[in-house]
């Protein structure tokens, strides 16, 4: 488990990270999302003890990273944005070097074999790292983070520079790792966070502006229940019936195709009108051909939170 309490990092008068707090629970994949320069990597560096904080605490499984850095770091596997690889070493030499560096106590041969099997680099175990593709180098970087079987994994931009096939492979690996590790995944790639993370933290200008699941963030930012309905029939007749339903605030046409009109229907928050809508359209003789809840995409959420169109902060069910 990772617990961050009022963590800040200042460089002179500039606050790179400004009084942030969050938790990542056991077995959770937490996406740390934000635009370039938002403070993601600075936060990762403080969590791993690479740089010290100006104020606040970062606890790794209850251990303060500044008060007892050696003990805390034994619980962390870290993959920086640029993996710390030695290009002249073979994969075998490099992982054995990391094993010694971490003073790992697990059975050497079987432990490294298990890691290589997990990240699928066993068939390149004796190859020189320089001769590997970027995707395999990234896998070797993940492998070094797993040496010692740390309960916490911190991955900073793990798919930067990879091709689409390699990105999918690394995402699948991260999902698998999330079953047995607490994972913090830092990224500015929206689809990556959406694909693998259980919870999302959005940071902007050094402050956390959201901390919740994607679904909850979407619901909160929409602020009301919105339905999209495709209905066959005359606009005036349909709109009149829809607006007569209690709780409906807005009914507007957004598209029309061969007599089928698409409507955006906004209701009071918490008001579910689907049954009443179905009955009203049945009585009106105007069949509903499609009905779905409108949701914000992760891209919509990201833009609203980082360009000033959203509430100041959204945190775990509270605004």
N, C-alpha and C positions, 0 to 999 in steps of 0.2 A: 504493500500500500504506500502511496505517496501523499503527503499532506503538506501543502504550501500555505503559510500563514503570513499575510501582510508583507510579501516579498517585494523589495525595491532595489533598483540599481541605478545610481546616478553617476554621470560623467560631468563633473563641474555642475553647471546649472541645468543640464539636460537630463531628464528622467527617461532612460531607455526602457525601464520597467517600473511601473508606478503602483505600489501597494496592492499586489494581486494575491488572491487566495483561492485555492481549489483543492479538490482531492481526486485521486484516482484509486479506485478500490481494487481488491484482489481479483484477478481474472478479467479485468476490464480493459478494453482498448479505447483509449481516450485520444481523440483527434485535437491537435493544437493548431488552429487555423488562423491565418491572418495575412495581410498584404506584406510585401517586402518591406523591411524596416520597422515592422510592428513591435518587435521585441521577442519573437519566437526563439531564435537561436540564443539570445542573451539569457532567456529563462532556462533553456536546456543546459547551458553552460553553468548556471548557478546550481541547478539540480544535481549535476554530476560533480560539483566541486571544482570545476575547471577555473571558474572565477568566483570571487567572493561577492556576497550581496552587500549592499549599503545598509539595509535593515531588513528585519523579518526573518522567518525561519523556513527551511526546507527539510522535512523529515522523511527519511527513507526507511520504511518499516519501523517507525518510531525513533529512528536515530538521526540526530541533527547532523547534517552534512558538514557544518563548520566546526562543531564541538568535537565530533569523533569521525573525521573524514575517512580514515582507513577502514573502520568497521562499516561505515555507511556504504562506501564504495564497493565492498564485497557483495553487497546486495544489488549492484547495478551492472547491467550490460549496456554499453553505449556505442552507438554507431553514429559518428559525426557525418556531416554532409559530404565531406571528403574522407573516405575510409582510410585509416592510418595503416596503409600497406607498405611492405618492403618489397619492391618490385624484383629484386635480384634473388629473393628466396622462393623456394617451392612452397606450395600450399602446406605441405607436411611440415617443412621447416618453420614456416611462419606460425602455424597453430601450436606447435610445440614450444616456440619462443613465447607466445602469449600465455600458454599453460604455465611456464616457469615464471613469467613476469607476474602473473596473478597469484602465484604460490598455491595453485590448485591442489587439493588433496584427493580428488576423485581418481579412480584408476585411469591412468593416462591413455592407454591404447584403446580401451573400450569406450571411454568418454569421448575422445576425439572422433572415433569411428561413428558413434551415435550422432554426433553433431553433423558430421559430413553427410551422413545418410539423410538427416532431417532437411538440410538445406540443399541437398542434391549436388554435392561437389566431390563425392567419393571417386568418381571416374577421372577427376583432374587433380587428385591428391598429390601426385608426384610431378606436376607441371609447374614451371616457373610462372609466377604471378604476372609478370610483364606480358607474357604470351596469351593471357586469358582475355576474353571479351569483357567489356564493361559490366555486362550483366553478371558474369561469373565473379568478377572482382567484387561486385556489390554483395554477392552471396558469401564470399570469403569474409567481407566486412561484417555481415550478420553472424557468421560462424564465430569470429573472434569475440563478439558481444556475448555469445552463448557459453563460452568457456567458463567453467565453474558453476554452470547452471544457476545464474542469478535470478531471483524472483521478479526483478524489475528490469524492463528493457526500455531504453530511451533511444528512439530512432529519429534522427534529424534529416528530413528530406531524403528518404531511402530510395526513391525511384528517379531522382534527378538524372537526366541524360540517358535513360534507358529507352529502348524501342518498345512499341505497344505489347509485344509478346512477353518481353522481360518484365514489364510493369505488371502484367497480369500474374506472372509467376511469383514476383515478390509480394504482391498483395495476398495471394493465396497462402504464401508462407507466413505472412504476418497474422492472418486469421488463425492459422494453425497454432502459432506461438501464443496467441491470446488465450488459448484454452488452459495453458499452464503458467502464464506469466501475466503480470500487470504491464501493459504496454502504453507508452506515450509516443504518439506519432505526430511529429511536427511536419506541416506541409502548407504550401499555398495553392496546392492543386485540389480543387473542389471535389472532383470525381473520386480522387484517391481516398479522401476522408469519408465521403459518402459510402464508398464500397466496403470499407473495413471497420469503421469505428462504431462503438456502442454509444458514445457520448461525444459531444462537440464543445470545445471551448474556442470562442472567437476573441482574439486579442487585436486591439487597434490602438496605435499611438501609446503603447506601453500599458494600456488598461484592458481588463477583461470586460467585454461588452455583452457576452452571452456565455452561459454554462448550462447546457441541457441537451436532450436528445434532438435529433433533426425534426422529428414529428412535432414535439412540443414547441420548438422554436417557430415552426411554420404556423401552428395554431395561434400562438401569442402575437406574432407579427401581423397575421391577417386581421385579428381582432374581432372578427364576426364569422358566423357560419356562412360559407359561400358555396352554392351549388351551381354546376353547369348542366343545363338540360337541353337536349335536342327534341323539339316537339313539332309534330306535323299539324299545321293548321294556320289560320289567319292570325296575324300578330295582335291586332286590337282585342280580339276575342280571348286569346290566351293570356295576354298581359293583364286584362281586366280580372280574369279568374284568379291569376297568381297573386295579384296585389290585394285581392279580397281575403286571402289567407292571413290569419292573425300572426303577427310577428314578422311578416315580410316587409322589408324596408325599401329595397330596390329590385326592379326587374327590368333589365334592358337587353336589347338585341345586340349580339356581337357578330353574328354571321348568318347567312342564309344560303341554302343550296337546294334547288329543285323542290321548293315548297316546304322544306324542313328548316326551321329557324332555331338557331342556338341562342339560348338565353343565359345571362349571368344573374342569378338570384341571390340577394344578400338578405340575411335575416338577423334578428336580434341574437346576440351571443348566447349560445347554449340552447337555442330553439331548433328542434328537428322537425321539419315540415314535410318529410318525404311521403309519409302515408297520406296526409291531407292533400298534397300536390297530386299524388296518383289518383285519389278519388275525384278531385276537382277536374282533372283532365279527362277522366273516364266519363264523368257527367257531361262534359263539354264536347265529347266526341273528337278530341284532339290527342291522339296517342303519344305517349312519351317513348321515344326511340332510344334515348341514352340519358343516363343520369349519373353524375359523379360529383364527389366533393372536390372543390378546388384546393390545391395545396401549393405552397411556395416551393420552388426548387431550392436546392442548397445554394445555387448561384444567386437567386433572388434574396435569400436570407443574408448571404455574405455581403451583397451590395447594400442592402438596407442597413446593416449593422455598421458598415465601414464608411458610408458616405453621409451619415447623419440623418437618415430618415426613420430610424427606429428609436424605441425608448432607450434611456441612458444605459441600462444594464438589464439583462434577463438572466436570472440565476435559479436553476433548479426548482422551478415552479413558483418563484416569487419575482415580482417586478419591483 
